[in-house]
Amino acid sequence: MSRRPAADLEVGLKRLHLPTIRRIASEMFARAEKENWTYRELLEQLVAEEVAHRCETRIARAVRKARFPFLKTIEQFDFTFQTSVKLKTLGRFLGPELVEEGRGAVLLGRPGRGKTHLAIAIAYRAIQNGYEARFETAAALLGRLHKAQAAGQLDEVLAEYVDPEVLVIDELGYLTYGPDAANFLFPLVDQRYLKRRPILITSNKDPSDWGRVLHDPDLADAIVDRLLERGEVIRLSGKSYRQPAAESVEHELSAT
């Protein structure tokens, strides 16, 4: 193969959309000369930096799109404080199989037990594994679907919550919902069930009580049935992260 005429490297990298290599090329060339890298080693380093930067950019974009209220990772979860759940039992939720097998979970417990942290951490790990996620509180979700139906836009808004590979619905059961709550939640759960897309729900109410929460025991049973066919209930008990000192005092007083 004959050698092509030299082209401007900056222009070429720009045309190929390789911004990271453009940014670090001079520094890497100098390092390669100093450390006597081969051409292959230099190319491998440049490509690795470009790939890593693109991965970081994709994750950052996906996190913004997910609309988490805060970002927490599984590494930040204090399993020594919240001993009712073990890291090794969560492995099936932290790998690609969460999405590939359409698994899901209901994270159940009183306030302050780390349910939302854990749900976000699982969804964030899914993002790291190459998938997209979406977070919404149950109250905001049901309120938005109610308004969408009134505006004749229910299908479009439903699609926003059906499309992401992982959906987190936070705080189901904490507030009072309208009498049509089950009518909005069921089609969302059903569509995701048919597409085998996992839902992570945090709740302070046992799924057996969702009929009262959603004002329709039959639809609530259908929702739970679909959620738990490929999912499970993860119960978080123990002390509250928010008020450990207060709970300790309350325990001591009750023991006297």
Summary of the structure (lengths in Angstrom):
residues: 256
radius of gyration: 24.2
end to end distance: 89.1
largest distance: 90.7
contacts: 737
relative contact order: 0.12
helix: 59%
strand: 11%
